[in-house]
Amino acid sequence: MSASDILSFSTLFALAALSLGLIMTVVRIVRGPTLPDRVLGLDMLTAIVIGFIAVIAIRSGFNLYIDIAIALALVGFLATIAFARFILTRGRPAEAEGRVERNPKRGGRSARRKGGRPR
């Protein structure tokens, strides 16, 4: 068995394992009961696609694919951070974000109007 045979078998096995992981991740995204589960699934999906690109770069010998994988990793990281920030701010009530200020002297009514000017 030569080195090229071993490399060919390894990349074929990696593609099969990544395909199985891709299917399982898509099932998790579809079935995910909560939004954080789905965001985690999308992050995992990005990682699997990066793995596919890396394996294809090894099989084809075209090294530009590695640069594409690095760019996708950066975009995936930023998307995960954006989704996490969205999840954090989505669950807060309006009072916790400071949009509504309560004034106990006025019977709990807001001290400011929507435009931010005092009454």
Secondary structure, 3 states (H helix, E strand, C coil): CCHHHHHHHHHHHHHHHHHHHHHHHHHHHHHCCCHHHHHHHHHHHHHHHHHHHHHHHHHHCCCHHHHHHHHHHHHHHHHHHHHHHHHHHHCCCCCCCCCCCECHHHCCCECECCCCCEC
